[in-house]
Amino acid sequence: MVLEAVTRRQEAIASAVRERLLGPDAPVVALLDVEGIREAARELHAAFAGPAPVLHTFAVKAASLVPVLELLNAEGIGCEVASPGELELARAAGVPAGRTVFDSPAKTVPELRDALASGVAVNADNPQELARLDALVAEREAAGPRPGAPLGMRINPQVGTGSIGAMSTATATSKFGVALRDEGAEQWIVDSYLARPWLTRLHTHTGSQGVPLELMAESVRVVFELAERINRQAGRQQIDTVDIGGGLPVNFAGDETEPSFAAYADLLRHTVPGLFDGRYTIVTEFGRSLLAKQGFIAALVEYTKTAGGRRIAVTHAGAHVATRTAFAPGAWPLRVGAFDAEGAPKGTSEMVQDVAGPCCFAGDLVARETALPELEPGDVVALWDTGAYYFSTPFQYNSLPRPAVHGFRRDSAGRVSFSLVRPAQRIEEVLADSGAAQSGALTEALTGRADAPAGRAGEPHRFASSSAS
């Protein structure tokens, strides 16, 4: 399967060059392996199959692209959203409310009201949010007997940190959830559930990249034991759903998918066997682990140079599409593939090189001192394992436009075909995002002169002079 995926990627690059999806007029492009995404979804379903009902959701922040969400929805995977924008993406993709979970730590009252009205599950992040839900549930109960959506609480089990602190969400001082081990917190949680029969879920998420599976499983065990305690004290099964979050780390060092969904599910069955006996619905929220290896960035080499004895290839893929790698290379290293101008893998002798991007700061490097076939202008570099978080949520540094995203698949004859997922951003759109339509808004306010640059006809002035002329 790994060899098949590698072959599909190589064929996609050659086809993208032939079809001019990648070339002088489009020097960087993002490609998604449609069959790879479907395979990953099916592996996830198989890993958790058993007597317990399971709802798999996809963390929309990992690839906020409506056609991707549509594809995953077709494979039986819903959406975990963390903002009103992500919720609207899920809706645009046709994902039912019953397969959508809302987990933002900063939900507003209108957002909560919308979720309750539409049936989107909500995990309250803190006591103040729970108080808001109290008021909204009472508001809805005045019109009917039910709150309108499955409701729960996010728990921080405070089990520790992984190797990347920014990706660890179950630390002692994490901003997420109710800190279970703080003094009096566990009893407050139990009492809160017993006083609210409509609270039927518990949620936890330990983190993602850099978090070991054992730590993730321990978080699930702790929250499962909390669910058991609440149900015992309630004298009934009030908690019917345990949301175990996502966060499975990705192997960025090679093509193998390690750890696998099956390995994690097996560890959970060993650590928390009661979770799988059928009494609880399990919800998952995987993101990076579903999409990272199913997408990559391909970019042209524009120039090559030498500085201080270091060979440098300047390409069109940098911090704007590989932000984490540029700013935190130790935590987010990427593998780079080298291809010639026709899109064929380069077979020339390797040499140590830096692979740089187009952004105007010295740290805009996607690979440092990396042995690669010697790169030349017109060659193509590929940044593997970037299907999640990288090109789907670009960083508009230097007003660089977003690249086009294409899905690719092979037909029965082995030919590669492409489907446009998101068009490349046009320079006109960059201008619009940068306030071009409001030209003159500040200069006119400062000068108060009639001959100052004016905004578009029909647009009101943003400021008025504070003194008479």
C-alpha positions in Angstrom: 0.0 0.0 0.0 2.9 2.4 0.8 4.5 1.7 -2.6 1.1 2.3 -4.3 0.8 5.7 -2.6 4.3 6.7 -3.5 3.6 5.7 -7.2 0.4 7.7 -7.2 2.2 10.8 -5.9 4.9 10.6 -8.5 2.4 10.1 -11.3 0.4 13.1 -10.0 3.5 15.4 -10.1 4.3 14.4 -13.7 0.7 14.9 -14.8 0.5 18.2 -13.1 3.5 19.5 -15.0 2.1 18.1 -18.3 -1.2 19.7 -17.7 0.4 23.0 -16.6 -1.3 22.9 -13.2 2.3 23.5 -12.1 4.5 25.7 -14.2 5.7 29.3 -14.6 2.1 30.6 -14.4 1.4 28.5 -11.3 4.7 27.9 -9.5 3.2 26.2 -6.5 0.3 23.8 -6.2 -1.2 21.6 -3.6 -2.3 18.0 -4.5 -4.6 15.6 -2.6 -4.7 11.9 -3.1 -8.5 11.1 -3.3 -8.0 7.3 -3.0 -5.5 7.8 -0.1 -8.1 9.8 1.8 -10.7 7.1 1.2 -8.3 4.4 2.3 -7.5 6.3 5.5 -11.2 6.7 6.3 -11.8 3.0 5.9 -8.8 2.1 8.1 -10.2 4.3 10.8 -13.7 2.6 10.6 -12.1 -0.8 10.7 -9.9 0.0 13.7 -12.8 0.9 15.9 -15.3 -1.7 14.7 -17.1 -3.6 17.4 -20.1 -3.7 19.7 -19.8 0.0 20.7 -21.4 2.5 18.4 -18.8 5.0 17.1 -19.1 8.4 15.5 -15.9 9.4 13.7 -15.6 13.2 13.1 -12.9 15.1 11.3 -11.2 18.1 12.9 -12.1 20.7 10.3 -9.1 22.9 11.2 -6.8 20.2 9.7 -8.2 20.8 6.2 -10.8 23.5 6.0 -11.8 22.7 2.4 -15.5 21.9 1.7 -14.8 19.3 -1.0 -12.6 17.4 1.5 -15.3 17.5 4.1 -17.8 16.2 1.4 -15.5 13.3 0.6 -15.1 12.4 4.3 -18.8 12.7 4.8 -19.4 10.3 2.0 -17.1 7.9 3.8 -19.1 8.2 7.0 -17.0 10.7 8.8 -18.6 13.8 10.3 -17.0 17.1 11.5 -15.5 18.5 14.6 -15.6 22.3 14.4 -14.0 24.9 16.6 -15.4 28.2 15.2 -18.6 29.4 13.5 -16.7 29.5 10.2 -15.8 25.8 10.5 -19.4 25.0 11.4 -20.6 26.8 8.2 -18.0 24.8 6.2 -19.4 21.6 7.6 -22.9 22.7 6.7 -21.8 23.6 3.2 -20.4 20.1 2.8 -23.8 18.6 3.7 -22.6 17.1 7.0 -25.7 16.5 9.2 -25.9 18.2 12.6 -26.1 14.8 14.2 -22.6 14.1 13.0 -21.1 17.5 14.0 -19.4 18.4 17.3 -18.7 22.0 18.4 -15.6 22.3 20.6 -14.4 25.9 20.6 -13.0 27.2 23.9 -14.5 30.7 23.2 -18.1 30.0 22.1 -20.4 33.1 22.1 -24.0 33.0 23.2 -25.3 33.4 19.6 -23.1 30.5 18.6 -24.3 28.3 21.4 -27.9 29.2 20.7 -27.4 28.3 17.0 -25.9 24.9 17.9 -28.7 24.1 20.3 -31.3 25.1 17.7 -29.7 23.0 15.0 -28.9 19.9 17.0 -25.1 20.3 16.8 -23.4 18.6 19.8 -21.6 21.0 22.2 -18.9 20.3 24.7 -18.8 23.1 27.3 -15.2 24.2 28.0 -15.6 25.8 31.4 -18.0 26.7 34.3 -18.9 30.0 32.8 -19.9 28.4 29.5 -21.9 25.9 31.4 -23.8 28.8 33.1 -24.6 30.1 29.6 -25.9 26.7 28.6 -28.1 26.7 31.7 -29.8 29.9 30.5 -30.1 28.7 26.9 -31.5 25.3 27.9 -34.0 27.0 30.2 -34.9 29.3 27.3 -35.5 26.3 25.0 -37.3 24.2 27.7 -39.8 27.0 28.0 -40.8 26.1 24.4 -40.3 22.3 24.6 -39.0 19.5 26.8 -35.5 19.1 25.3 -32.4 21.3 25.0 -32.2 20.6 21.3 -28.6 19.1 21.0 -26.4 16.6 22.8 -24.5 18.5 25.5 -21.4 17.6 27.5 -18.3 19.0 29.1 -14.7 19.0 28.1 -12.4 17.6 30.8 -8.7 18.2 31.1 -7.4 15.1 32.9 -4.0 16.9 33.5 -2.0 13.8 32.7 1.1 15.6 31.3 2.8 16.9 28.2 4.3 15.4 25.1 7.4 16.4 23.3 5.8 19.5 21.7 4.3 21.7 24.4 2.2 23.7 22.0 0.4 20.5 20.9 -0.2 19.2 24.4 -3.7 20.0 25.7 -3.9 17.9 28.9 -1.2 19.7 30.9 -1.6 21.1 34.4 -2.2 24.6 33.1 -3.8 23.9 29.7 -6.3 26.5 28.4 -8.7 23.8 27.5 -11.4 22.2 29.5 -12.2 21.8 33.2 -9.0 20.9 35.1 -10.0 17.6 36.7 -7.2 17.5 39.4 -7.5 21.0 40.7 -8.8 21.1 44.2 -12.5 20.4 44.4 -12.9 20.1 40.6 -13.9 16.5 40.3 -16.7 16.8 42.9 -17.9 20.0 41.2 -18.0 18.1 37.8 -20.0 15.3 39.3 -22.4 17.6 41.1 -22.9 19.6 37.9 -23.9 16.5 36.0 -26.2 15.3 38.7 -28.0 18.7 38.7 -28.4 18.7 34.9 -29.9 15.5 33.4 -29.4 17.0 30.0 -25.6 16.7 30.3 -25.0 13.3 28.7 -21.4 13.5 27.3 -17.8 13.7 28.5 -15.0 14.9 26.2 -11.2 14.8 26.4 -8.4 15.6 24.0 -4.8 15.1 25.1 -3.0 16.7 22.1 -1.6 15.7 18.8 1.9 15.7 17.3 4.5 14.7 19.9 2.0 13.1 22.3 2.6 9.4 23.0 -0.2 7.0 22.6 0.1 5.8 26.2 -0.6 9.4 27.4 -3.6 9.6 25.1 -5.0 6.3 26.3 -4.4 7.4 30.0 -6.6 10.5 29.4 -9.3 8.3 28.0 -9.1 6.0 30.9 -9.4 8.8 33.5 -12.4 10.3 31.7 -14.1 6.9 31.3 -13.7 6.3 35.1 -15.3 9.7 35.7 -18.2 8.7 33.4 -18.7 5.5 35.4 -18.7 7.5 38.7 -21.3 9.9 37.5 -23.5 7.1 36.2 -23.2 5.3 39.5 -24.2 8.3 41.5 -27.0 9.2 39.2 -28.4 5.7 39.5 -28.8 5.5 35.8 -26.7 5.8 32.6 -26.8 9.6 32.3 -23.4 9.7 30.5 -24.1 7.8 27.2 -21.2 9.2 25.1 -17.5 9.5 25.6 -15.7 11.8 23.1 -12.0 10.7 23.1 -10.9 13.6 20.8 -8.3 12.9 18.1 -4.6 13.7 18.1 -3.0 10.6 16.6 0.6 11.7 15.7 1.9 11.4 12.2 5.2 9.9 11.1 6.9 12.7 9.2 10.2 10.7 8.9 9.0 8.2 6.3 6.2 6.9 4.1 4.8 4.4 6.6 1.7 5.3 8.5 2.9 5.0 12.1 1.2 4.7 14.5 -1.9 3.3 12.8 -5.5 3.8 13.9 -5.5 0.0 14.6 -2.6 0.3 17.0 -4.2 3.1 18.9 -7.6 1.3 19.1 -5.9 -1.9 20.3 -4.1 0.1 23.0 -7.4 1.7 24.1 -9.1 -1.8 24.2 -6.3 -2.9 26.6 -6.3 0.2 28.7 -10.0 1.0 28.8 -11.9 -2.2 27.9 -15.2 -1.0 29.3 -15.3 1.8 26.7 -15.9 -0.8 24.0 -18.5 -3.1 25.6 -21.4 -1.3 24.0 -22.7 0.8 26.8 -21.2 4.1 25.5 -21.1 5.7 22.1 -17.5 6.6 21.2 -16.8 9.9 19.4 -13.4 10.5 17.7 -12.0 13.8 16.3 -9.0 12.8 14.2 -7.5 15.4 11.9 -3.9 15.4 10.9 -3.7 11.6 11.0 -6.4 11.3 8.4 -5.1 13.8 5.9 -1.4 14.6 6.4 0.0 11.7 4.2 -2.7 12.2 1.6 -1.5 15.5 0.4 1.6 17.4 -0.6 2.9 20.6 -2.0 4.8 20.8 -5.3 6.7 23.9 -6.3 9.2 25.1 -8.9 12.8 25.9 -8.1 13.3 29.5 -9.3 17.0 30.0 -8.5 20.0 28.2 -7.0 22.9 29.9 -5.3 25.7 29.4 -2.9 26.3 31.4 0.3 29.2 30.6 2.7 29.7 27.3 1.0 26.1 26.4 1.5 24.0 25.4 -1.6 20.6 27.0 -1.6 17.6 26.3 -3.8 15.1 29.1 -3.8 11.6 27.7 -4.5 8.0 28.9 -4.4 7.0 26.9 -1.3 7.9 28.5 2.0 6.4 29.8 5.2 3.1 30.9 3.5 2.2 27.2 2.9 4.5 25.5 5.4 4.3 27.9 8.3 5.0 25.5 11.2 8.1 24.1 9.5 9.6 27.5 8.8 9.0 28.8 12.3 9.6 25.6 14.3 11.7 23.3 12.1 12.8 21.1 15.0 9.2 20.1 15.8 7.9 20.1 12.2 10.6 18.7 9.9 9.4 17.8 6.3 10.8 15.4 3.8 11.5 16.9 0.4 11.3 15.1 -3.0 13.3 16.2 -6.0 11.9 16.1 -9.5 13.2 17.4 -12.8 11.4 20.0 -15.0 9.2 17.2 -16.6 8.1 16.0 -13.2 10.2 12.8 -13.2 12.2 11.9 -10.0 15.8 13.2 -10.2 18.5 10.5 -10.2 21.5 12.8 -10.1 24.1 12.6 -7.3 23.0 14.0 -3.9 24.5 17.0 -2.3 23.7 18.9 0.9 21.4 21.8 0.3 19.0 24.2 1.9 15.5 24.4 0.4 14.2 28.0 0.8 10.9 29.6 0.1 10.0 33.0 -1.4 9.2 34.9 1.8 11.2 37.9 2.8 12.8 36.7 6.0 15.9 34.6 6.7 14.1 31.7 8.4 11.9 30.9 5.4 13.4 27.4 4.9 11.5 24.2 4.5 14.6 22.0 4.6 18.0 22.7 6.2 21.3 21.0 5.2 19.4 18.2 3.5 21.0 15.7 1.1 19.0 15.8 -2.2 19.8 15.4 -5.9 21.3 18.7 -7.0 18.5 21.1 -7.7 18.5 23.4 -10.7 16.2 26.2 -11.8 13.0 24.7 -13.3 13.2 21.6 -11.2 10.3 20.7 -8.9 10.4 20.1 -5.2 7.7 18.2 -3.3 6.9 18.7 0.4 5.5 15.4 1.5 3.0 14.8 4.3 1.4 18.3 4.1 -2.2 17.3 3.5 -3.2 18.6 6.9 -2.8 22.1 8.2 -0.2 23.3 5.6 -1.7 24.5 2.4 -5.3 24.3 3.5 -4.8 27.2 5.9 -2.1 29.3 4.3 -0.3 32.3 5.9 -0.5 35.4 3.7 3.0 36.6 4.4 4.3 39.1 1.8 0.8 39.1 0.3 1.6 35.8 -1.5 -1.6 34.4 -2.9 -3.0 31.0 -1.8 -2.1 28.2 -4.2 -4.6 26.1 -6.0 -5.6 22.8 -4.5 -6.4 19.8 -6.7 -7.6 16.3 -5.9 -6.2 13.6 -8.1 -7.2 10.0 -8.9 -6.3 7.3 -11.4 -8.9 5.9 -13.7 -9.2 2.3 -14.8 -6.6 2.8 -17.5 -4.1 4.2 -15.0 -4.4 7.8 -16.2 -4.3 10.6 -13.6 -7.2 13.1 -13.5 -7.6 16.2 -11.4 -10.5 17.9 -9.7 -10.2 21.5 -8.6 -10.7 21.7 -4.8 -9.8 25.4 -4.4 -8.7 27.8 -7.1 -5.5 29.8 -6.8 -6.1 33.2 -5.3 -6.0 36.0 -7.8 -4.0 39.1 -7.2 -7.2 41.1 -7.4 -8.4 39.0 -4.4 -5.2 39.8 -2.5 -5.9 43.5 -3.1 -9.5 43.2 -2.0 -8.4 41.4 1.2 -5.9 44.2 1.8 -8.4 47.0 1.8 -7.9 48.3 -1.7 -11.6 49.3 -1.9 -11.0 51.5 1.1 -8.2 53.4 -0.5 -8.1 57.0 0.9 -9.8 56.2 4.1 -6.8 57.2 6.3 -5.1 59.8 4.2 -8.3 61.8 3.7 -9.1 61.7 7.4 -5.6 63.1 8.2 -5.5 65.9 5.6 -9.2 66.8 5.3 -8.3 68.0 1.8 -10.8 67.7 -1.0 -8.1 66.6 -3.4 -7.0 63.7 -1.1 -7.3 60.2 -2.6 -11.0 59.2 -2.4 -12.5 55.8 -1.6 -14.8 54.1 -4.1 -17.8 56.0 -5.2 -20.7 55.6 -2.9 -18.6 54.4 0.1 -18.9 56.5 3.3 -15.8 58.1 4.7 -14.5 56.1 7.7 -13.4 59.1 9.7 -14.4 62.8 9.9 -12.1 65.7 10.7 -12.3 66.6 14.4 -11.7 70.3 13.8 -13.2 72.9 11.5 -11.1 74.0 8.5 
